[in-house]
Every structure is written in structure tokens, then in C-alpha cells.
Amino acid sequence: MNRKRNWLVLLLAVVMLAGLIAGCGGKKNDGSGNSGGASSATGGGSGSTDAGDGDLEPITFTFYGADPNPNWQNMQDPVGKAITAATGVILDAEFEVGDPAQKIALIAASGKYPHLISPKGDLGKLVEAGAMLDLTDLIEQHAPNIKKLFGDQIKRLRYSEEDPSIYVIPTYAEVGQTYFDASGGFQLQHRVVKELGFPRIRTVKDFENAIREYLKRHPKDENGNPNIGLTLNADDWRMYISVTNPAFYTTGAPDDGEYYIDIDTYEVTYHFRRPIEKEYFRWLNHMNAEGLLDPESFVQKYDQYLAKIASGRVLGLIDQRWDFQEGENALKAEGKFEYGYGHYPVTLTEEFKETSFWPVGFSPGWGVGITVDCPDPVRAIKFLDFLASEEGQILDNWGIEGEHYYYDENGKRVIPDELVERRKNDPSGFQRETGIGLYHNLGAHYGDGVLDSTGNYYTTNFPEQIIASYNDVEKEVLAAYGAKTWKDLFPSEEEFPVKPWGAAWNIQVPADSELAVLQERMKEITWRRIPEAILAPPEDFDRIWDEYQQELLKAGVEKMEDEYEKLVRARIKLWNE
């Protein structure tokens, strides 16, 4: 952003703020009015910050986020403008489109840091480089909303037993979260299950049979292009999501990243060494041999993966909705709702339960931190505190009162029908235009099912709203399976014990440790061997798998498991002090 543009943006923020103050001065917001500004977002002062103490002069912070954000509009959407009006902050933001681990390593090595940063699992590199500020005192002195939100769980924000600093405000973990819908599992296009009479989709064999039968009937689409049975997304880190993580989801193990942890003994195993997971990858090998797996799965780039989905030719996916939704949203924008995807709790065999909803309790980890290069850490923490406030969270989830929602005569927050339709038929376009949801991973927040001071839900993900967000095709498919939401098809949280270590995938591994080196070595071996095993002739699968296991042993996998177990036990101790 050049200097001239900076001044124009700052001047706009000041003018907008002046108009907001003039328009709202002396007005009581009882939930029935329509002031249209940021201060009307909550209908009360319970979520207010101390940003009104003279700290509203415009300031620009640089920001780097390790996740892509294709709908980012430089805070010029309505929600972004309202956040700037309330805080005076403008973000000069960069969001990763390549490999975030490499980018974070470059940032750490450069000695020059963005003012705020969301490094996901690579925080350790920045801590080792001395890039991160300890936020403990800043939170205590300037962040009442963050303190209120985390409550007695704030001790879980500490980095480690040896270093109790707080380096990030968790933004990927929801406080008080209740899951009302499913977004993972195995996905099948609605047209597939409809044509086949809504067959039972419970095991990988059921999933396979549905794809095979539909391809037999419809080998090509209406334009003469071949339909694709199943495609996987193996582009860099997304290989975890689409290729390797399903091996534990389908065999009864929870998501602890690259490890399986015995819930009774805390013994750690690199999850690929579980014998049952070999059988999951054998099934993928079988799918490839049968011609049901996209042969480009391990060479295509992410944009090519999304383009295939957007073409409507891909019948099945194994992924998380956030990873493929851009492609699905393109289909919805064209009105091709039968080409959208349902979520099914598929496992290797019926003896296993799909584990998407295995509870972890409050499990912080990834989030946003302030670096030593930040010119005004107090303003930065106040900005993050506003996002954690009731006002900030309602802006993020609901938008602006009178523009994106209103209160009915009973004080219930309601999204107008026309906007409900836009949200479900063109989610990406709606987000770009409004900014709703764009700031979610920038701030701490309550989870689904938590009520604010007005008695309304903080988020729009509650049963009635979720059901209303489904299009008619989704409702038809769900009804055929005797369900109202996709989660109804999955095993519930009550069927699993809570893990005392939370989610192990967000345990920070010291960047310069032997464990970090070992993990990188195992990743290199696994990411080479797993595709090799899947794409091999079936008669070679066992040999390749055995070679893979021996290579892990020679590379020190047992040492890695022992070292990671120490971290798991240390977290359990830290959280229980």
C-alpha cells in the first residue's frame, strides 16, 4: 500500500468514524432501532472495550496469516469498515497461498516481522527467533474481553511449562463450543445418492459401490467430459487433510495430528504404524486399481482440485468442507445444487465409529500474536480485545444490525430471508460483499451454542439457522436418510471420552529440537511412501508398505514417539497445575 493510498484510507476511516458518532450520539440501542453502525451490533455495552479513551486515531498494522483468505477486501467491506470505526485499526494483510511453513521460516530468519501474525503450527519458529511478545501483561492491563472470554481457562494459553508466556490469542479454538453440524467425513454428490435411491453410506465399500454404480450409468457429464469417481487433495500440507488424516477417522482413532495416543496410558504411536491403517491405504490402492481414483490426485495443484470440483464432474471427496467449499460454492452460485456434497460417517468397516466429534474440551493452540516489531502493542492488544468483545463477535458472525440482521418483537436476532438465500446460494460472494466471517480467525470467540447478553446465540450456527441454510436438495437428501442435519448421521460426542491433552496437533514442538528434525524426516518418508503405496499395482502393496515401516524405524520413529509423549504428558501437567 503506497503512502498516498495510506492517507486516503486513514482519512476515510476518520470521516466514517465521525459520521458514526454523530449518527449514534444520544441514541439508546434497545435492539429495535437501526443505526447501521458498529456500535449497534450488540444492543448494549457489555461487550464494549476501552477503545473510546482517545485511542481511535487511525493506525495501520501489518499482518500475516498462514491460511488463505481469498475473499479479503482490505477491510473495505461493511464489517471491516465497522471494525475500523470501532478501533481505528486498518490491517495491511497478507494471506498465504503457498506453503505457510516455508513462509514462517523465512519470516523467522529475516529478523523483520509483521506487526501481527497468525502462524498456525509454526509458532515455535518465531518464539525461537525472539519474534513474539509475551502478551500476559498486555492482556491483564488492556484486554478485559479476552480475560472474560477465556475465564479460568486462560492458563491453557501458556506456551509451555518451561516458558509460561502467552504468545498468541487462540483464534482457531472456540470457547464453549457445541457442534451442531458436520463438515467432514466422506462426501458424495447429491445427484449420486438420489439416483441410486439413497443407499446406505456407512463403510468405504458402500462409498465405493455408490461411485462405481453411478459411473457405470453416467461415465460422462452432459458436455461429454468424463466424470471423476474420487479425487484427493495432496497439494502440500493439504495432504494431511485429504489423504492421511482419514486413516484414523475411519479406524476409530481421534484427530491428534500425526500421532495416536492411548487415552489410558498416554503412550504415543506414529499413527501410520497402526496395523489397521494399512488396510485403509490398501483400500485407496484398490480404488486406484479399479479406476475409481483420479490419477491426477498426487500431482494436481490446489487450484486445479477446486476447478475440478467447480466443474461438477467429481462424484466423491474425502476432505473437510473448508478445504473444498470454494469449488462447491461455485456450483451453488450456478444453481447446480444437485452437484453439491453430503457428509457421511464412513469407516473402514462397521466395527469402527467415525471420530469427527471426539471431544477435546477447550484446546487452545493456534492463534494471533503480536511481534516485537509492532509499533504500538497496546493498540494491537486493544484491537484483538475488540474482536473478542460481544460487539466484535456479533459483527463477525452476524454483520451489521439493520443491514444484515434485525431484532424481532421478541428480541430474537433474525437474518432476513433474502440474505439467508444469498448466504446458502452464493456463500463466497456474500462473504466478499459483507465481510461476515472474514475476520473469524483474527479474534478469539465463543463457539456455537453460546448465548450473548441479549439471550441470542453469538454465532449463526445453531440448529434452526443451520437447517434454514440448507438448500432444497440438501433437505431432500437429509430427509431421505431420516436426518435434519448432517451431524445427525455421525456418532455424537457422548460416545467418546474427553481427551485430557485436548487436541495434540496443536502442541507446539520447539523449532530447534531433535523432535522437530525427526518429525520432518518422518513426514518426508510418509509423503513419499503413501502415494507410492496407493498408486502401486495391488500385488506390490504389501512389499512397499513393509519397506515403508522399516524405513520409519531406521529413521528413528521410536525416538520421535518417545519425545512427543513427553510433550503430551507435559501439557496434561501444565493444564492441571
C-alpha positions in Angstrom: 0.0 0.0 0.0 1.7 3.3 -1.1 1.8 6.4 1.1 -0.9 8.3 -0.8 -3.3 5.4 -0.5 -2.5 5.1 3.2 -3.6 8.7 3.8 -6.7 8.2 1.7 -7.7 5.1 3.7 -6.9 6.8 7.0 -8.9 9.9 6.1 -11.9 7.7 5.1 -11.7 5.9 8.5 -11.8 9.3 10.3 -14.7 10.6 8.3 -16.6 7.4 8.8 -16.0 7.4 12.5 -17.2 11.0 12.8 -20.3 10.1 10.9 -20.9 7.1 13.2 -20.5 9.1 16.4 -22.8 11.8 15.0 -25.4 9.3 13.9 -25.4 7.4 17.2 -24.9 10.1 19.8 -27.6 10.2 22.4 -29.4 7.1 21.0 -30.3 4.2 23.1 -29.9 1.0 21.2 -32.6 -1.3 22.6 -32.5 -3.8 19.7 -35.4 -2.3 17.9 -33.6 0.5 16.1 -31.5 0.6 13.0 -28.4 2.8 13.5 -26.4 0.7 11.0 -23.1 1.4 12.7 -20.6 -0.8 14.6 -21.9 0.4 17.9 -25.3 -1.0 17.1 -24.0 -4.5 16.7 -24.8 -5.8 20.2 -27.5 -3.6 21.6 -25.6 -3.0 24.8 -22.3 -2.0 26.4 -21.4 -5.4 27.9 -19.0 -6.2 25.2 -17.5 -2.7 24.9 -13.8 -2.1 25.0 -11.8 0.9 26.3 -11.1 1.9 22.7 -13.1 5.1 23.3 -10.4 6.6 25.6 -8.6 8.5 22.8 -7.1 5.5 21.0 -9.3 5.8 17.9 -6.8 7.7 15.8 -6.2 5.6 12.6 -3.3 3.2 12.7 -2.2 0.6 10.2 -0.8 -2.7 11.4 0.8 -5.2 9.0 -0.5 -8.8 9.4 0.4 -12.2 8.0 -1.9 -15.1 8.1 -0.9 -18.7 7.4 -4.3 -19.6 6.0 -5.5 -18.3 2.6 -8.3 -15.7 2.6 -9.5 -15.4 -1.0 -12.4 -13.1 -0.1 -10.3 -10.5 1.7 -11.3 -6.9 0.7 -8.7 -4.9 2.6 -11.3 -4.2 5.3 -13.4 -2.2 2.8 -16.4 -4.4 3.3 -19.1 -3.3 5.7 -17.9 -5.4 8.6 -14.3 -4.3 8.1 -15.3 -0.7 8.0 -17.2 -1.1 11.2 -14.2 -2.7 12.9 -12.0 0.2 11.8 -14.6 2.7 13.0 -14.7 1.0 16.4 -10.9 0.6 16.8 -9.2 2.9 14.4 -7.2 -0.1 13.1 -6.6 -0.9 9.5 -4.8 -4.2 8.6 -2.3 -4.3 5.7 -2.7 -8.0 5.4 -1.0 -10.8 3.6 -2.5 -14.3 3.5 -0.6 -17.4 2.5 -1.3 -19.1 -0.8 1.6 -21.5 -0.9 3.5 -23.3 1.9 3.0 -21.5 5.2 5.7 -23.4 7.0 8.3 -22.2 4.5 7.0 -18.6 4.7 7.1 -18.6 8.5 10.6 -20.0 8.4 11.6 -17.1 6.1 10.0 -14.6 8.4 11.7 -16.0 11.4 15.1 -16.0 9.7 14.7 -12.5 8.3 14.6 -10.7 11.7 11.8 -8.4 10.3 8.3 -9.3 11.3 4.8 -8.2 10.5 3.2 -6.4 13.5 0.6 -9.2 14.0 0.9 -12.7 12.8 -1.1 -15.9 12.8 1.5 -18.7 12.2 -0.7 -21.7 12.9 1.5 -24.7 13.8 4.8 -22.9 13.3 4.7 -20.5 16.3 7.8 -22.3 17.7 10.0 -21.0 14.9 9.0 -17.4 15.8 9.4 -18.0 19.5 12.9 -19.4 19.0 13.8 -16.4 16.9 12.7 -14.0 19.6 10.0 -12.5 17.4 7.0 -12.8 19.7 5.9 -10.6 22.6 4.6 -12.2 25.8 1.0 -11.0 25.9 0.4 -11.9 29.6 0.7 -8.3 31.0 -1.0 -6.7 28.0 -4.0 -9.0 28.4 -4.1 -8.3 32.2 -4.0 -4.5 31.7 -5.8 -3.8 28.4 -7.9 -6.8 27.4 -10.9 -7.3 29.6 -12.9 -9.0 26.9 -10.2 -11.6 26.3 -9.9 -12.2 30.0 -13.7 -12.6 30.3 -13.9 -14.9 27.3 -11.3 -17.4 28.4 -12.0 -17.1 32.2 -10.3 -19.8 34.2 -9.1 -21.5 31.0 -6.7 -18.7 30.3 -3.9 -20.7 32.0 -4.2 -23.0 29.0 -2.8 -20.2 26.8 0.6 -20.6 28.3 3.3 -21.7 25.9 4.9 -24.5 28.0 5.8 -25.5 31.5 9.4 -24.1 30.9 8.1 -20.9 29.2 4.7 -19.8 30.7 4.5 -16.9 28.3 1.3 -16.3 26.3 2.4 -15.7 22.7 -0.9 -16.0 20.8 -4.6 -15.3 21.4 -6.2 -18.6 20.3 -8.5 -17.9 17.3 -8.9 -21.5 16.0 -10.4 -22.8 19.2 -13.9 -21.9 20.3 -14.8 -21.4 23.9 -17.9 -23.4 24.9 -18.3 -24.9 21.5 -21.2 -27.3 20.8 -21.1 -28.8 17.3 -24.5 -28.8 15.6 -23.4 -29.9 12.1 -20.8 -32.0 10.3 -18.4 -30.6 7.7 -16.1 -33.6 7.3 -16.4 -37.3 6.7 -16.7 -38.6 3.2 -18.5 -36.5 0.6 -20.8 -37.7 -2.2 -22.7 -35.5 -4.7 -26.4 -35.4 -4.0 -27.1 -36.5 -7.6 -25.3 -39.8 -6.9 -27.3 -40.8 -3.8 -30.6 -39.6 -5.3 -30.2 -41.6 -8.5 -29.2 -44.7 -6.5 -32.3 -44.5 -4.3 -30.4 -43.2 -1.2 -28.2 -46.2 -0.5 -26.7 -46.7 3.0 -23.3 -44.9 3.1 -21.5 -46.3 6.1 -18.3 -48.1 5.1 -15.7 -47.5 2.4 -17.2 -50.3 0.5 -20.6 -48.6 0.5 -18.9 -45.4 -0.7 -17.0 -47.2 -3.4 -20.1 -49.1 -4.6 -22.1 -45.8 -5.0 -19.3 -44.2 -7.1 -18.9 -47.3 -9.2 -22.6 -47.7 -9.9 -23.1 -44.1 -10.8 -20.1 -44.0 -13.1 -21.4 -47.2 -14.8 -24.6 -45.3 -15.6 -23.0 -41.9 -16.3 -19.4 -42.2 -17.4 -19.5 -38.7 -18.8 -21.2 -35.4 -17.9 -23.7 -33.6 -20.1 -20.8 -32.0 -22.1 -19.1 -35.3 -22.8 -16.3 -34.9 -20.3 -15.5 -37.9 -18.1 -16.9 -37.9 -14.6 -14.4 -38.5 -11.8 -15.1 -41.0 -9.1 -12.9 -39.8 -6.3 -10.2 -37.1 -6.2 -7.8 -36.4 -3.4 -6.1 -33.1 -2.5 -2.4 -33.9 -1.9 -1.0 -30.4 -2.6 1.5 -29.8 0.1 0.1 -29.6 3.7 -3.4 -30.4 2.5 -2.2 -34.0 2.1 -2.8 -34.3 5.8 -6.5 -33.3 5.4 -7.5 -35.3 2.4 -5.0 -38.3 2.3 -3.6 -39.2 5.6 -6.0 -38.0 8.4 -8.9 -40.1 7.1 -6.8 -43.2 8.0 -7.5 -42.5 11.7 -11.0 -41.1 11.3 -12.1 -44.3 9.6 -10.4 -46.7 12.0 -11.7 -45.4 15.3 -8.9 -43.1 16.4 -9.3 -39.3 17.2 -7.5 -36.5 15.5 -4.2 -36.0 17.2 -2.3 -34.9 14.2 0.4 -37.4 13.2 0.0 -39.4 16.4 -2.2 -42.0 18.1 -2.3 -41.5 21.9 -3.6 -44.2 24.2 -6.2 -42.5 26.4 -5.3 -44.6 29.4 -1.5 -44.8 29.3 -0.7 -41.8 27.1 1.6 -44.0 25.1 2.3 -42.3 21.7 2.5 -44.1 18.4 3.1 -42.5 14.9 -0.4 -43.3 13.7 0.8 -44.8 10.4 2.3 -47.6 12.4 -1.1 -48.8 13.5 -1.7 -52.1 11.5 -5.4 -51.2 10.8 -4.4 -48.1 9.0 -2.5 -50.2 6.5 -5.9 -51.6 5.4 -7.3 -48.1 4.8 -4.5 -47.3 2.4 -4.9 -50.7 0.9 -8.5 -49.7 0.1 -7.2 -46.5 -1.6 -4.8 -48.7 -3.6 -7.8 -50.8 -4.6 -9.7 -47.7 -5.7 -6.8 -46.7 -7.9 -6.6 -50.2 -9.4 -10.3 -50.1 -10.1 -10.0 -46.8 -12.0 -12.2 -45.0 -9.4 -9.4 -42.8 -8.1 -8.4 -39.7 -10.0 -5.0 -40.5 -11.4 -4.0 -36.8 -11.0 -4.7 -36.9 -7.2 -1.0 -36.7 -6.3 0.2 -34.2 -9.0 -2.7 -31.7 -9.2 -2.3 -28.3 -7.5 -5.0 -26.9 -5.2 -6.5 -24.6 -7.8 -6.8 -27.5 -10.2 -8.5 -29.5 -7.4 -11.0 -26.7 -6.8 -11.6 -26.3 -10.6 -12.5 -29.9 -10.9 -15.0 -29.7 -8.1 -16.4 -26.5 -9.7 -16.9 -28.3 -13.0 -19.3 -30.7 -11.3 -17.6 -33.8 -12.5 -16.2 -35.1 -9.2 -18.6 -37.5 -7.6 -16.7 -38.2 -4.3 -14.3 -36.4 -2.0 -12.5 -37.2 1.3 -11.9 -33.8 2.8 -13.1 -31.0 5.1 -15.7 -28.6 3.8 -13.5 -25.5 4.4 -10.9 -27.1 2.1 -13.3 -27.7 -0.9 -16.1 -25.2 -0.3 -14.7 -22.7 -2.8 -15.3 -25.2 -5.6 -18.7 -26.2 -4.2 -19.7 -22.6 -3.8 -19.1 -22.0 -7.5 -21.6 -24.8 -8.2 -24.2 -23.3 -5.9 -23.7 -19.9 -7.5 -24.7 -21.5 -10.8 -27.8 -23.1 -9.2 -26.3 -26.6 -9.5 -27.4 -27.8 -6.1 -27.5 -31.5 -7.0 -23.8 -31.3 -7.6 -23.2 -30.2 -4.0 -21.9 -32.7 -1.4 -23.4 -34.5 1.5 -21.3 -35.6 4.5 -21.2 -39.3 5.5 -19.7 -41.0 8.5 -17.7 -43.6 6.6 -15.3 -46.0 8.3 -13.3 -49.0 7.1 -15.8 -51.5 8.4 -18.8 -51.2 10.6 -16.9 -52.2 13.8 -15.5 -48.7 13.9 -17.1 -45.4 14.8 -16.2 -42.3 12.8 -14.4 -39.9 15.2 -15.0 -36.4 13.8 -16.8 -35.4 17.0 -14.5 -36.9 19.6 -14.4 -34.2 22.3 -11.2 -32.3 23.2 -12.5 -29.8 25.7 -11.1 -26.3 25.4 -7.9 -26.9 23.4 -6.1 -23.7 22.6 -3.1 -23.5 20.3 -3.1 -21.7 17.0 -3.9 -18.0 17.1 -2.8 -14.4 16.5 0.2 -12.9 18.3 2.0 -9.5 18.4 5.6 -9.3 17.3 8.5 -7.3 18.7 8.3 -5.1 15.6 4.8 -3.8 16.4 4.9 0.0 16.9 2.1 0.1 19.4 1.4 -3.2 21.3 -1.3 -1.6 23.4 -3.3 -0.6 20.4 -2.7 -4.0 18.9 -4.0 -5.9 22.0 -7.0 -3.5 22.2 -7.8 -4.3 18.6 -7.7 -8.1 19.4 -9.7 -7.4 22.5 -12.4 -5.7 20.5 -12.7 -8.7 18.2 -13.2 -10.8 21.3 -15.9 -8.5 22.6 -19.5 -9.2 22.3 -19.8 -6.4 19.7 -16.8 -7.7 17.7 -18.1 -11.2 17.7 -21.6 -10.3 16.6 -20.1 -8.2 13.8 -18.0 -11.1 12.6 -20.9 -13.7 12.8 -24.0 -11.6 12.0 -22.8 -8.4 10.4 -24.5 -5.0 11.0 -27.9 -4.6 12.5 -30.5 -3.3 10.1 -28.3 -4.3 7.1 -27.6 -8.0 7.7 -29.9 -8.8 10.6 -32.7 -7.3 12.8 -34.3 -8.0 16.1 -37.9 -9.2 16.1 -40.6 -8.2 18.6 -39.3 -10.9 21.0 -35.7 -9.7 20.9 -34.5 -12.5 18.7 -31.8 -11.8 16.1 -33.1 -12.7 12.7 -31.4 -12.8 9.3 -33.8 -11.6 6.5 -35.0 -14.4 4.2 -33.3 -12.8 1.1 -30.0 -12.8 2.9 -30.4 -16.4 4.0 -30.9 -17.4 0.4 -27.8 -15.4 -0.7 -25.7 -17.0 2.1 -26.5 -20.5 1.0 -26.6 -20.0 -2.7 -23.5 -17.8 -3.1 -21.5 -18.1 0.1 -18.3 -16.7 -1.3 -19.9 -13.7 -3.0 -21.9 -12.9 0.1 -18.8 -13.0 2.3 -16.9 -10.7 -0.1 -19.7 -8.2 -0.2 -20.4 -8.2 3.6 -17.2 -9.2 5.3 -19.2 -11.6 7.5 -16.9 -14.4 8.7 -13.8 -12.8 7.1 -12.4 -11.9 10.5 -13.1 -15.1 12.3 -9.6 -16.4 12.6 -8.3 -12.9 13.7 -10.1 -12.9 17.0 -10.9 -15.1 20.0 -14.5 -16.2 20.0 -17.2 -18.2 21.7 -18.3 -21.3 20.0 -21.7 -22.4 18.6 -24.4 -22.7 21.1 -23.2 -19.9 23.5 -25.6 -17.1 24.3 -24.7 -13.5 24.5 -26.0 -10.9 26.9 -29.2 -10.4 24.9 -30.0 -14.1 25.0 -29.2 -14.7 21.4 -26.5 -17.0 20.0 -23.1 -15.5 19.3 -22.9 -17.5 16.1 -25.4 -18.3 13.3 -24.6 -22.0 13.6 -27.4 -23.2 15.7 -29.9 -25.9 14.7 -32.7 -23.7 13.4 -30.3 -21.5 11.4 -28.3 -24.4 10.1 -31.5 -26.1 8.8 -32.6 -22.8 7.2 -29.3 -22.5 5.5 -29.7 -25.8 3.6 -30.9 -25.6 0.1 -33.9 -27.8 -1.0 -31.7 -30.5 -2.4 -29.8 -30.9 0.8 -33.1 -31.0 2.8 -34.4 -33.7 0.4 -31.3 -35.9 0.8 -31.2 -35.5 4.6 -34.9 -36.3 4.9 -34.3 -39.5 2.9 -31.7 -40.5 5.5 -34.0 -39.6 8.4 -31.9 -36.7 9.4 -32.3 -32.9 9.8 -28.6 -32.0 9.8 -25.5 -33.8 8.6 -24.3 -34.3 12.2 -27.4 -36.5 12.8 -25.7 -39.2 10.7 -22.5 -39.2 12.8 -21.6 -40.6 16.2 -22.1 -37.9 18.9 -19.6 -36.5 21.4 -21.2 -38.5 24.2 -20.0 -41.7 22.6 -16.3 -40.8 23.3 -14.2 -39.9 26.4 -12.8 -36.4 26.6 -9.1 -36.3 25.9 -7.1 -34.8 28.8 -4.5 -33.3 26.5 -7.0 -31.7 24.2 -6.0 -31.7 20.5 -2.4 -33.0 20.3 -2.0 -31.5 16.8 -1.7 -28.0 18.3 1.1 -28.9 20.8 4.0 -26.7 20.0 7.2 -28.5 19.2 10.4 -26.5 19.8 11.7 -25.5 16.4 15.3 -26.3 17.0 14.7 -29.6 18.8 15.6 -33.1 17.8 11.9 -33.9 17.8 11.3 -31.2 15.1 14.1 -32.8 13.0 12.6 -36.2 13.4 9.1 -35.1 12.6 10.3 -33.5 9.3 12.2 -36.7 8.5 9.1 -38.9 9.0 7.0 -36.5 7.0 9.3 -36.7 4.1 9.3 -40.5 4.2 5.5 -40.7 4.7 4.7 -38.3 1.9 6.8 -40.2 -0.5 5.8 -43.7 0.6 2.0 -43.3 1.0 1.4 -42.1 -2.7 3.8 -44.9 -3.8 1.7 -47.5 -2.0 -1.6 -46.1 -3.2 -0.6 -46.0 -6.8 1.3 -49.3 -7.0 -0.1 -52.5 -8.5 -2.1 -54.3 -5.8 0.4 -57.2 -5.8 3.2 -54.7 -4.7 1.3 -53.0 -2.0 2.4 -55.2 0.9 6.0 -55.1 -0.1 6.0 -51.3 -0.4 4.2 -50.9 3.0 6.7 -53.2 4.7 9.6 -51.2 3.3 7.9 -48.0 4.5 7.6 -49.3 8.0 11.3 -50.4 8.0 12.3 -47.0 6.7 10.5 -45.3 9.6 12.2 -47.5 12.1 15.7 -46.8 10.7 14.9 -43.1 10.6 14.2 -43.0 14.4 10.4 -43.1 14.6 10.5 -44.7 18.1 12.7 -41.9 19.4 10.2 -39.4 17.9 7.3 -41.2 19.6 9.1 -41.1 23.0 9.9 -37.4 22.7 6.4 -36.5 21.7 5.0 -38.5 24.6 7.0 -36.2 26.9 5.2 -33.2 25.4 1.8 -34.8 25.8 2.5 -35.5 29.5 3.9 -32.0 30.0 0.7 -30.5 28.6 -1.5 -32.6 30.8 0.6 -31.5 33.8 0.6 -27.8 32.7 -3.2 -27.8 32.3 -3.8 -29.4 35.7 -1.5 -27.2 37.8 
